[in-house]
Each structure stands twice: as C-alpha cells, then as structure tokens.
Amino acid sequence: MAELTPIMLSALQHYSYCPRQCALIHQEQTFDDNVHTVRGHLAHERVDSGESGTEYGVRVERSLPLYSERYGLTGRADAVEFLEDGTPYPVEYKQGKRQKKAHDDVQLVGQALCLEEMTGMAVPEGAIFHHKSRRRRAVPITPELRDYTLGLIAKVRALLESGKMPPPVDERALCKECSLQDSCQPDIAGNRARIRRLHATLFETDDGGDV
C-alpha cells in the first residue's frame, strides 16, 4: 500500500469548522491571530511546555507527539493521561467556555486513532478541557463519531491533494469568530455577482475606454 502523505490532526478541526479555513492554514500556510487565538495560546502555555509527571496517581504526558501510519495522521496531544490499566485518555485544551463543539471532538478522535495504533490499546473516551470555565467535557469515542472522523480525514486529504481553494461558507457566525477574515475575505470571495462585475470592468479606464 502506498504511504499516505501525513496530515496534521489540527486540520481535522479546521476542516470541520470551515474547509476554506483548513485550506488557508494547511495549504497556503496562512495564519493570523485574533483575541480568540491569543487566548488559546495563553491557555496552552503549560501544555506546550512538555511538562510530564504524575497527578492524583495518574501518569500524564503533555505535548505528546502522535502519529498514525494507517490513517496518515501526525501532530501532538495537549495531554494524555494513562489510566491504571495503561489505557490512554487524551485531553484537548480549548480556551472557551464549556460547550459541545463537533469540530473540537473530531480532533480528539484523531488523537484517539493515533494512540490506539501507537499503544495497541482501545481508547473509548477522551475529554475537552475548557480553560475559561475550568471544566472538562467527557467525549465518548462512539462508532458514529469514529466513522464521521474517518470520513473527514478522507475529505481533508482530498482537499490538500487537490490544491484547490474552497469557497467561503455562508455562515456569518463562523466568520465573525475566525481570525482569518482579512485573508479569507468571505464577503468579496463569496459574492460571485460582484466578482463578475469587477472582472468585466477590470481593464476599463476612468473615461470609459479600455486600457
């Protein structure tokens, strides 16, 4: 079987949020900060330090490198707790308040797939730690969530291999929270009628003639 080109675990979260965002970050290498990403960086300070140890009798590995040859995934887990029987329990840190977000869950499932391949042990559950509310949200790794994530992996790989840029999503709430608005320009790129008008007058001069 041909070796798969690795895709980043974070690409699953980005694609689930918005395919165009995924392409801008992982294809065009574009990334801008806003208040949400800065808060996220601050929330990850301890995680990114790589500090590991034992907490409440549980071994915890932070910033743990992950990979899966089977699915062509690579990345890092914010933290992985190893339960008494050795079962890995991935914990993903997010800066916001405790609430269910599917695009966060798929990144956690991607980590679980890697950990299962690396350790040979099943990973039935993980958790999202929401920094703002200082609370965890347990995420059962259900068959349905696994299947959805596997489908997402295939879509991300197809997108990145195509080299194409997806159109903007028609979702103002998502765009409002995204740090890539200036690079994405959803109002312009999504307005096909305006693009056609601009294209038609591209070479016209102020006096109405052509260049």
N, C-alpha and C positions, 0 to 999 in steps of 0.2 A: 504494500500500500504506500502511495506517495506521502512524503512527510508534509504535514499541514503547516502553512505559514502561521506562526503564533499570533493571536490577537489578545489585546490587553483585557483583563477582567473588567476594568472600568468602562471599556467600550460597550459592554452589555447594558450597564446602567445608562450610559449616554444615549445609546440607540433606543432603549425603551422610553426614555424621556422625549427624544426627538432625533430621528435619523439624520437630519441636517446637522444638528449639533455634533453627532458622532462623527460625521464626515469632516466637519471643520476641525475637530480636535485631532482625530486619528489619521486623517488623510492629508489635510492641509497644514497640520501642526500649528493650529491657531488656538490660542487660549488667552482670555482676558479675565481680570479679576473684577468682582463687584463685592458688595457688602456680604453676600452670602458665601462667596468663595473664601474671602478673608476670614470670616468666622469659622469656616471649615478648616482652614489651615491652623488656626489657633486651637481648635478642638482636637487636632491631630498631633499636637506638639509632643505629648508623652508617648503616643503610639509610634510616631516616626523616630523616636529616639532609639528604638530597638531594645529597650529595657525588658528583660525577662526575669522570671522568678516564680515563687510560689505564693499564692494569695488564698487565704482561707482553706489551705490544704489542697489547692488545685494548681497544677503547673500551668503557667501562662507564658506563651511565646508571642512577642509583639513584632510587628513589621516582618512577618514570616514570609519568605519567598515561596511562591506556589507555581506549579506547572501541571499541565496535563498533555501528554503526547497524544492520547486518544482523541481529545477534542480540540487540540491546538490552542490551549489557553496558557497565559502567563500573567504574573502580577504578584501582588503581596496582600496578605491578610492583615488588617489592622491589629487583630489579636486572635489567637487560637488558644482556647482552654482545653486541656487534656484531662478528661474525667477520670475517675478512679480506675475504670477498666481500660483506659487508654483511648476511649472514643474522642475524636476531635470535635470541638464545639466552636465554630467560627463566630466572632463578634465584630460587626462592622460599625464604625463610629460615624455618626451624622450630626451636623451642627444644629439642626432644627428641633422643634418640639416633637413629642411622641405622637406619631400618627402613621397609619399604614400607607406606604407608597410602593407600588408594584415595581418601579424601576430600582428601588433600593433592594428589594427582595431578590431580584434576578442576579444581582451582583453577588449576593450571599450564596445563592445556589451554585453559581460558577465556582466560588471558593470551595463549596462542599464537594463538587465534582473533582476538583484538583486534590483535595485532602483524601478522598476515597481512593484515588489512584495512587497517591504517594504513600498512604499508610496501610492500604488493604482493609480498612475498616469502614463500615457504613456510617454515614453522617445523617441522622434522622432529623436534626434540628440545629438551628443557629439563632443568633439574636442581633437586632439592631440596637445600639446604644445611642439614645438621643441626648446630645450634650446639653441642650437648652433646658430640658425638663429633668435631666439626670436620671432617666429611667430607661429600662430595657423593654424591648418588644420582642417576644419569642416568635420565631418564624419556623413553623414545621416545614420540612423539606418534603412536601407531598408529591406523589406521582404526577399530578396535574401541573404543579409548579416546575418539576423537572422537565416534563415534556415541553412546556412553554419556553423554558430557558434554552433547551436544546434547539428548538426552532429559531430562537433569537440568535444563537451562535451561528447558525447557518445563514441567517439574513445579514448579520454583521460581516461575515466573511465574504459573502457575495457583494455587498456594498463596497468594501475596501478593495476587493479584487477588480471591480468594475471601473474604479477611478471616477465614477460619476458623482455629481453633487445633487442630492435630493432637493425638491422644492421645499419652501418653508411650510410648517404645519399651520393649519388655520385654527390656532388656539392662542388667543391673546394672553390668557393667564400664564401659560407656559413661557411665552416670550418675555413677559414682564419680569419673571424671576431669573431669566437666563443672562449670564454675563457676556454672551457673545452677540448681543443685539447690534452693536456697531459693525461687527464683522459680517454678520448674517444679513442685516438689512431686510428683515422679513416684509416690511411694508412695501418696499420697492420691488424686491425679487418676486413677491407673491402677487404683484399687480401686473398681470400679463397685458392688460389693455394699455397701461401706462408705458410699459416696455415697448410695445408695438408703436406707440405714438413717438416715443423718443427715438426709436430706430428709424422711423420714417423721416424724421427731421434732422438726423444726425449730421448730414453734410450741407444743410442749408445755412446761408449767411443771414445777417440781420435785414438785408434788403430784399430777402425772399429768393435770391438766386442760389445756385449751387456753388460749392467750393471748387 
